[in-house]
Amino acid sequence: MPVGQTTNVCDADRMDDKSILDTINGLVEEEHQLRSAAQSGTITNDEERQRLRALEESLDQCWDLLRRRRAAQANRQDPDSVQARPVTEVEGYLQ
């Protein structure tokens, strides 16, 4: 996934567990590319911070969706009925 691309990347209506994991892996790869670009001076620290924040939010949203889908499966419920929560809700959780 190219640097500069992550808005609502976990769309529950079109994703199964494998595609969610693929998205997570793509986001992690983008994070590595972003850090390399910052080290080489290709992007500014401000750009890096903004993109990292967006990546973290997207990763949190995708992990939340995957955990909830797996919980639904474990409880004999339809994992496809699980919807992605808004980033603002996911980011509001206490860890």
DORO-481030 format. One record per residue (C-alpha): y, x, z; residue in one letter. Coordinates in pm, whole numbers, plus 50000, padded with zeros to 5 digits. Layout:
YXZA...
This chain:
500005000050000M503315015849898P506035023950147V508404994650184G505984965850168Q504904943950463T506094909150526T503644883750656N500744903750514V498074884450705C497824850850532D494984832450708A494624807650422D493344834150184R491744860350410M488304865950556D487454892550816D486834919250552K490154913450376S491974913950712I490324947550793L491224960350445D494834950050510T494824967550848I493454999350685N496144997150416G498864993750680L497525023850870V497495043850546E501075033050478E502025044650827E500555079050753H502425080950421Q505635070650595L505305097750858R504615123550585S507675111950391A509805115150705A508495150250772Q509225161250417S512725146450431G512055120750158T513265093050389I515675092750683T514685088151046N516425054251045D514375042850746E511235055750917E511995036951239R512695004351055Q509515006750848R507405017151147L508644986851338R507704963951049A504314980751018L503634977251390E504494940351377E502234934651077S499394954051238L499734933951559D499704901551363Q496604911551164C494704923751472W495594891351652D494294870551361L491074890851340L490424888051718R491014850451711R488744845851406R485974865251582R486444844751898A486144812751694A482904825451537Q481514835351879A482234799952003N480594783751700R483914772251558Q485144776251202D486994809651174P488714797050860D490544771251071S492354799051259V495934804151141Q498024835751170A500584833551447R504224842051374P505174878051444V507664866451707T504854849751900E502424879051866V505104903951968E505974882852271G502584887852439Y502414907852757L499914936152730Q
